[in-house]
């Protein structure tokens, strides 16, 4: 069934709503607490300042009073500016006006109110000074209000004006001072109420800040491409479910070979496919779980259940949903999901996802569209695999790999016609190891390094044999898939042939079904170029696995190597005889050579000769040997007699 992706994005999972509400509430509470503290504190401080200044003017005269008051005010403001709690409070609540009001207060009070009496009183009357003070303070307070500076600044300067007027009034007469003090108190109360009346306005002015905070939280919890909860939100939700002692199971979904989609159709198409798949999975899962996107092509489903039948049924539905095709223009693709499952049973949250990843690796190793449930043995196997990788890294650095060479012979004449270079590991404790003991531990980067070493060392040894007059015919070298993907295959092969002075037809590159299945026609250009130059290309283990006959048509092959599983029972199993006969007939029709692998008895060799197989390889003619033993044992002698 073909489906086209619908428009729209999946909704954000409800698990992120509490975090958004909590963050908004926290910001709002902090801001209201600032207002609640500033209004009464401002009124109280300025009232006390008024009484203090009045007392100074009454007892010590205006010059001394102003000096003392300005000094204490500067110390007060300075201590506030240096208070780390105030600075942290200002930053956390996003209220820079608080710090600005103190910065304004200190220098302006120190300069204007400290210098004003000396400017006015020496040449004018007290009344003139009072008038100037009232006008200047009114202009400053009004201007700051017009400029939308927080009313705290206005109450500060307005209160200071009232203080100065009261102090000067007491200097003139007690009655005038009392009247001014009453006016000052009324003014402070009025301004306090004015600020309080602006609380709603102030809170509204912060709405944009709250919206920004909500957007930041939302962005932190949401995957931008699919709109699903991201890894961070997934971990939060998982911890919450475990903290509430709820049953939890985890499905880790991963797209098989999604990189091929991006390579073939571009990242924009890949992104569109991920969006379509996420919508499809969201609709499928519904209220049965929480779908999250945790990585490029990986999704997690948190299922509030530990019923195996229910959980595995949901996993299978996800796999089936991925099979539905998506069509965009002329491009039609279907996905392949593998699933790792883990049932929570007392593990800490940070252990569950890694266990799901181990189960996913097991599923992928079993093939495409598979489901695997975590078992404790997987953890042990992963630990052993990591230890093996560490040993292999050391082996690469210390040069512990070796090559042995197995002869390939003409089955009728018994003459040496070639050899295959086989990789071995000279382990410091376990001795010489065959590839079966370590090949799976060669990660891509290590496999590539080892592969290039094998190519160069095999060409070097073949060149040395040629220099010594030994005609081996040709040498076969196995390729790792990572060498094929590197984009360096053509250049590396040409460089090795040139450096060791070998003709191209002396080298045969052996490829496996892993390479043939994973690469499209455009990726075959390096092989076609090498084939045109004379390098031979062999299809190893032919007839096994998933490789189809179309691979024989697509790849620039020169030889098929019949797998040992078809040779073992020749003469005993009619099916094996028929398969080998069919392969030989096809190879003759396509003008391809054939090599039969795994020949261990004279009967097998004779049967292959009777079927028309020209070349054989196996323990009957000799195992893989080090270069010196290979030279000493075979040389130009008859191979079967020497063995």
Secondary structure by P-SEA (a helix, b strand, c coil): cccccccccccccccaaaaaaaaaaaaaaaaaaaaaaaaaaaaaaaaaaaaaaaaaaacccaaaaaaaaaaaaaaaaaaaaacaaaaaaaaaaccaaaaaaaaaaacccccccccccccccccccaaaaaaaaaaaaaaaaaaaaaacccaaaaaaaaaaaaaaaaaaaaaacaaaaaaaaaaaaaaaaaaaaaaaaaaaaaaaaaaaaaaaaaaaaaaaccccccccccaaaaaaaaaaaaaaccbbbbbbbbbcaaaaaaaaccaaaaaaaaaaaaaaaaaaacccbbbbbccccbbbbbcccccaaaaaaaaaaaaaaaabbbbcccccbbbbbbbbbbbbccccaaaaaaaaaaaaaaaaaaccbbbbbbcaaaaaaaaaaaaaaaaaaaaaaaccbbbbbbbbbccccccccbbbbbbbbbcccccccccccccccccaaaaaaaaaaaaaaaaaaaaaaaaacccccbbbbbbccccccccaaaaaaaaaaaaaccccccbbbbbcaaaaaccccccaaaaaaaaaabbbbbbcccccccccccccccccccbbbbcccccccccccaaaaaaaaaaaaaaaaabbbbbbcccccaaaaaaaaaacccccccccccccccaaaaaaccccccccccc
